Amino acid sequence: MRTPISLAIALLPAMAFAFVPTVDQKTVDAAAAIHADRAMKALLADLETPEAKDARFATHMEIVRIISPSRYELRRQAEITRRLTADWGFDAKDIMSRTDGHLPGAGVQTVDGLPVYNVCVRIPGTYSQTPGAKNYKGQFPKVLIEGHIDTVNPPDLPPESKPYAPIKLAPASDPVVKTRDELAAIKDELHFNDKGYLIKDETFQKAYKRFASLDDAQKNGGTRFYVPGYSDAMVNTAAVLQAAQMMKKHRIRPVYDVWVCGTAGEEGKGNIAGMKQLYGYSQETGKANNALNIVANVSVDSTSPGSATINYVGSYRFEIKYRESPDGKPSALQAMARAIEEIAKVKTAYDKNPKVDRTTYTVGVARCTPAGANGRSQECSLSVDMRSLDKKLLTETRAMIEPQFKAALDAENAAHGLKTGDKGALTMDVVWFGDRPAAKRENLNDPIIQAHWTATKLLGIDERKELSTDAQSLNDNVPAAIGIPTINVNVGTNAASRGGHTWYEWGIPGDADAESLRVYRLILTGLLAAGFNTSDGKTIEPLVGPEGPRTTEEMYK
């Protein structure tokens, strides 16, 4: 039995608005100076070559086919780590992560008891070599640029003999496949050599064309590329990887170190593990030590062209399991039903006053194992998700809902004359707990917003009259919640994409010129925060100070 039950729709907060950032003249001047530097000009010219555009797409295809479910990203992480030195010119000493999931210096090493398969490389800065350079417990300041490397589907890590998902090719004018069998029956697919590199054969040449829109692709012989993770988020992460390559190739010299990371665990039950490791965030305490001393953050989770997110919806998520005793009378199904009934009665602050930030909760899934010989299911579980942009309201909602799990257990046992813990009584387990801290921007003109806004105007890409305060739930929840200037943007550019988080996810390559400018803007935004050493020996100072915020000094395991 698997019965989805929805009590409330977890919507984004109401009353969003837009604003025009106030930008300091020093930010405008710094952006202009960095952009005018000859190394940066060479980097941009390189990004705009056909070879760089094609290489970015090839990397996208080569990496996305490596099956990488949340918390089991080890194969994709290992391949990216290999390419950093074998293909992209990095020294081993600048690879900051380890393939066993350990990140030296981080304030958290495991999340939910599992390794964290981040892959991080450093573009070394000069700050640590200057007299009087400040550090936090030996960690000099760094700016993080990241995109996540996990994918929702397939949900399980396959055997080592079958590590890859096929990339199927079908005309954009054909209907989207409706079944897995239809997808498997598509004959055309991309081909790769025994080292994992894309073979640019006739099949590829026919498929690899870029278009302005789905309509354009359907009318002019476009191809759908079917593979889980095509858009969310490998089109973005491939761009992040190219940003690292280009900074290394063109010998970009920031003031603070710039770390470029492929992060683990953004999707599903990944519990944003990658960011929790990088920022030393403990979900047990709700605090972060930022032991690595990251001072600014630029992420690329968004799949909406030209978008930028600055506010982050928080969530608490539970999976609760009720288990019957073989010789007991209390029912796991009845306990689950009791919990749902009581949870449904909860009124959030938003229910009572719609002027506050929207706070919602959902019993997303209720399911039981197949009935046994006695006609009953031995185990039943429910998943509960509560969301809000306001940390206080989110915590209040959790405080009302969480006790209902145990209360339902006790009530079902009591209905049969038992106390919880007695022989024959029902038991309860918290199978999983997820925490994405909420973050509502207090300073709408902080340095990273100024940097993004200025770079956007300077390059003439994705210009808008205002910046939205709409909120999403993304990797940035962690840095934003502890006060680190952060922004989440789109880089990878599709003509169209659909089916995110599904087995039939597909995409069509979009405007490569715009994508190249977005990669460059990502680099420029990071360098504005980190500072820049020009080719003629001048120093453009960082927009942020040398010590990042934190909410605790405590170190975690």
N, C-alpha and C positions, 0 to 999 in steps of 0.2 A: 504494500500500500504506500502510495506517495501522493500526499494531498497538499498542494500549495495553498496557503491561506494568507491573504493580504489584509491587514487591518488598517494600514495607512500608507499612502504613497510618499516615499522619502524624496521630497522635492527640494530644490535649491532655495535658499532664503529669498523672501520677498523683499520688495522695496529697494531693489538694486538701482543704482544710478550711474551716471558717467561724469567724468571730470577732466579738466585740462591740467596736466602737471605743471607746476612752477619749476622752471629749470634755471639753475644758477649759470651765470656767464662762464664760470670756470669749467663747467661741464661741456658747454658748447665749444669753448676754446680747446679743451682737451680732445674732444671727439674730432675736431677739424685737424688738429696737429697729428694725431695718431693716423687718421685716414690719409693725410698727405705724406706720411713717411714712405720712403722708397721700398722698404721691405714689405710694408702693407700693400702698397700699390702692386708689387710683384705677386703677392699672395692673391689678391683679388683677380688680377689678370690670369693667374694660373687656374683659379676656381672657375673662371668663365670659359676655359678651353673645352672643346669637345671631349678631349681625353679625360679631363677631370670629371665632367658630367657622366661620362660612360663608366668611369671607375667607381664613382659613387653608387651608381645603379648596380654594378656588378657586385660590389661589397654588400649592398642591400640583399640581393638574391642569395649570395653565398652564405650570409649569416642567418637570414630568416629561415632557411630550410633546416637548420640545426634545431631539432625539437628541444624546447627549453621551457618546461612548465615552472611556475613559481616555486621557489625553494629548491629546484633541481636544475639550476642554470649552469651546472659545472661544465658541460660540453661546449656550450656557446662561450662561456667565460674562458675556457682553455684555448679555444681557437682564436679568439680575439687577442689573448695574451701572447700566443705564438706569433701572430701577425705583427704585433707591435715591434718586435725585434727583427723578425725574418723579412717583413715586407715594408715596414713604415719607418725604419731608420732609428728607432729608439734604443738607447742603452738599457741594459737590464737593470741598472741601478735606479732608473727613473720609473720603473714599474713598481707602484707602491702597494699593490695587492698581492696576495698569494693564492694559488689555485686550490689550496685546501680550505679556503674560506676565511683565513685569518687576515686581518688588516692591521699591520703594525702601527701602534700608537693610538688606535681607535679606542674610545671609551666604552664600547660594547662589542663583544666578539661573536656571540651567538644570540639568535632571536627565536623564541619558542623552542629552544633546545637544539636548533639546527645550525649548521654552518651558513654563512652569508657569502654568496658567490659574486661579490662585486669584482669588477676589473677596472683598475685606476692607473693612469699614467700621468706623470708630472711634466709640465713645461717649467723648467727651473727659473725662479726669479733671482733678483740681485739683492733683495732687502736684507737677507740674513747676513750678508757680508759688509753691511754698512755699520759704522760706529754707532753704538747706542740702540741697535735694533731691538725692538721689544718682542717678547715671546710669551707664550703661556705654557709653563712647565716644559720648556724646551721645544715647543711647537711654534714655528714662525707662521705668520698669517698666510692664508691661501684662499683662492677663489675657486669655487666648484662649478663646473659645467657638466651636466649629466643627462643621460637618457636611459630608460630602463631596457633590460635585455630579456625579460621573461615574457612569455606568451601564454594566454589562457588555454588554447587548444593546440595539440592534444593535452589532456590534463595530467597524463602520467608519463614518466620517463620510460621510453622504450628500451629494449635490450641494446647492448652495444653494437650488435650486428645490424640494427636498423635505426640508426640515429637521425635519419633525415626524413623530412616530409617532401613529397613530390610537389613541384610547382607546375600546376596544370595551366594550359593555355586554351582559351576559347574565344571566339569572336565576340566583341562587345555587343553586337547586334543580337546575339542569341539570348534567350531567357536565362536568368540565373538558375543554376541547378537547384533541385528541390530535395534530392536525396544523396546520401553518400555513394550509393551505387552509380548514380548519374555522374558524380564527380570522378569516381574511379574509372568510369568508362571513357572519359576524355583521353584521346590518344596522344595529342600533342603535349609535350612538357619540356621544360628546360633541361639541358644536359650539363653534367659537370665531370671534370676529370678525376683521377684517383687521388688527387691532392685537395679536392674540394673547390677548385676554381671553375668558374663559368666557362663553358665552351661556346664560343660565339659562332655557332654553325648557322645553317640556313633557317632552321626553326627559330632560333633567337633573332636573327636579322629581320625576319618577317614580323615577329611579335613586338620587338622593341621600337616603338614609335611613341612620340609624346603628343598629347592633345590638350586642348583648352578646357574641355568639358566632356561629360558623358555623351551628350548629344553629338558633339564633334566627333568623338571616337566611334559612335555607332554609325554615323553617316560616312565615315572615311576610313573604314577598315581597321579600327582599333582592336586591341586584344585585352581581354580580362586575364590578369595573373591571379590564379587561385592559390593561396597558401595562408594558413593561420599566422597572424602577426604581421601581414603585409603592411598594414597602416599603423596598427597599434602594437608596438611602437617602432618597428624596425626601420620604416622609412625615415623617421626622425633620428634614431640611434645611428644609422649609417652615416647621416650627415654630421652627427657629433664626432664620430670616429674620423671622418675626413677633416673636421676642424682641427683635431689633434695632429693628424698627419701634416696638414698645411702649416701649422705653427712650428712644427719641428723642421720641416723642409726649408722654410724660409727664415729660420733662426730668429724667431720672434723672442724678444727678451722682455718679459714683464718685470715689474718691481716685486710684487708678491708672487709666490708660486701660483700657477694655475693648474688645478687638477682636472683632468677630463676622465669621466667615469661612465662605464656601463653598469647600471645599478640593478640589483636583484630584488625580487619580491614586490613589485608594484601592483601586480594584478591579483585579483581574487583573495585567497587566503595567504598571499605573500606577506601581508601585514606590514607593507612598506619596510621590509627588513633591511634592504640596502641602505636606506636613509637613516634608519635607526642605528645601524652600525657606524655610518659616517659621522653622525652627530652625537653618538653616545646617548641615545634616548632610551630610557627604561620605561616600558609600559606598566611595570609594577608600581612605579612611583609617579609616573607622568612627568618626569623631569629629564633634562638633557645636560650632559657635562661639556659637550663640544670640545672634547679633549684634543682633537686635531686642529683646533683654532681656525675654523672656516669663517671667513668674514663676509662673504656674499655668495649667492647661489643663483645660477641660471639653469632652468630645466626645460626639457622639450617633450613633455608628455602629450601635448595637445595635438589633435588631428584636424583641427579646423584652420584652414588657411588664413594666415595673418593674425591669428588670435593671440591674446596675452591675458594671463590670469594673475590676479594679485591677492585674491581672498580665497580661503580654503575651508570647505565644509568638513567638520569633524564628525567622527562616528565611533560608537562602541558597538561591537558585534559579538554575539554569543552563539555557540552551538551547544545545546543541552541535550543529554541523553538520559532517558529513564529506562531502567532495566528491571525486569521481573525476576523473582526467585522461581525456580522450576516448581517448587512445592507451595508457593504462596498464592494468595487470592488477590492482593492489590494489582491493578492493571496499569501497565505502562501507557497504554492508549488513553485511559481515563486520566492519568496524571498529566499527560501532555494536554489533554482537552481542558483540564482544570486551569493549567497555567495560561493557556490561550484565553480562556474566559476572563480571568482576572486581569491579564495584560490589556485586554480590550477595554476595560473600564478606566484605564489610566488617562488622565487629562493633563496634557502638557501646558506649559505656560502660554504657548501660542494658541492652544484651544481656548484658553480663558481670555487672552488678550492678543488679538491679531496684529497689534502694533509692534510687538516684540519680534525678534528674529524667529523665522519659522523653525519649529522644532518638531520633527516627525519620528515615528517608529513604525516598523513593519515586522510582522511574523512572515518571513519570506517563504519558508519551506517547512512543512510538517510531514514527516514520513515515518513509516514503521517497517520492520523486517517482515517477510512473508509469515503468515500464520503457521504455527506448528501443529502437532497432532491434536492438541487440545483446542484448536480453533482460534488461538490467540497469538499475537505478536509478542515476542519476548523483549524486544527493544523498540523504543520510539524516540525520535529526536525532533527538535524544532530549532530553527535559526531565527534569531531576532537581531534587527539592525535599527539603531537609533541615530539620528543625525541632527546637527545644528551648526550654525556658524558661530554661535555663542557658547563658549566653553562652560560657563556657569549653568546655562539652561540644559546643556547636554548632560552635565554631571547630575543635575537635579532629576532629569528623566531616567537616567540609569539607576539612581537611588530609589525611584518608584518601581521600576520594572524588575531589577535583579532579584529582590527578595521574593518575587512571585514564583520563581523556579523552585526554591526550597519549600515555600508555603504549599505549593501544589503537591509536592512529594509527601509532606507531612499530612496533608488533608486526605490524600488517597490511602495512605497507610492507616490513618485514624478511622476511616470509614470501615475498615475491616478489623478494628480492635487492636491495631498494632502501633508501636512507636517506631520511628525511623531508627534503624540499627538493630531492631529485633530480628530473630530468625524468621525468614519468610517474608520480610518486609521488602518493599521496593527500594532500589538505590538510584542515585543520580550522579552523573559525571558532567563536569564542564569539559567538553571535548576540545573546544577552541574558543579563545578570546582574541578579538581584534581591536586595536586602538589606533585611530587616526586623529591626532589632536586638532582641534579647531583653531583657526587663525583669522582674525578680522584685522585688516590693515589699519594701524593708527596714524602712521605718517604716509600720506598719499604723495609725498614729494621726496621719498627717501632716495639714496644714491642710485639704487639699481633701477628704480622706475625712471629717474632722470636719464640714466644711461641708455635704457631701451628706447625711451621716447626720442631722445636726441639722435641716436643711431638710425632710427626709423626715418626721421625727417631728413637727415643728412643723405641717406641712400635713396630716398624716394620709393621705398618698398613698404607696402601695407600701411601707408599713411592714413590716419583717421583724425577726425576733428576732436574726438574725446576718447578717453580710456575708460572702459567699463569696470564697475566694481562687482560684477557677477562673480559668483563663487563656484568652485568645483572641488572635487576630492582627488588629490594628486600627490605625487611624491613631495611636493613643496610643503605639504601640511607640517612636516617635522621642522624644517628650518624656520618657516614662518612662525610657528607656535613658540619658538624660543627667541624670536626677535631678530633673526638674521634677515637682512634685505634680500628678497627673493622674488623671482618672476618666472612664470611658465609660459613658453612661447611655442609656436609651430615653426618648423623648419622644412621638413619633408613635404614635397608638393605633388599631390595627385590630381589628375583630371577628374577622377571620381574614385570612391572606395565605399564599400558597404560590408556588412556582416562582421563588424568588430566583435571579438570574443567568441566567434563561432567557428565551426569546422569548414564553413564555406566562405570565409573572409576572402575578399578579392580587392584588387586595385588596378588602376590604369595610370601609367606614368603621365605626369603633368608638365608644367612649365619649368624646364631645366634652368633657364636664365634666372627666373624668380627664385628658384631653390638655391642657386649659387649665391645670390645676394643675401638670402636668409642665413646661409652658412657664415658668410662674411659678417653679417650683423651680429650673429651669435658671438663670434670671436671679438668683434669690436666692443660689444657690451661687456664681455668678461674683462677685456683689457682696460676699459674705463674704470672698472671697480678695482682692478689689480694694480694699475699704473703701468707705465710703458717707458722703456729706454729706446730712444730714437736712434736711427742709423748714424746721425751726426753727433751723438754723444750727449744729448739732452735727456733730462728725466721729466716725465709727466707724472705727477704725483697721483697715488691712488685716491679714489673718491671716498673710500671707507677707511676707518682707522685700523690699527694693527692687531686689535684684540676683539674677537667675535663674542657676542653675548652667550650666556648659558644660564640655566636655571638651577644648577647645582654644581658643587665641586666634587661630589661623590663619584668615584669610578665604579663601573659595573663589570661583571664578567662577560 
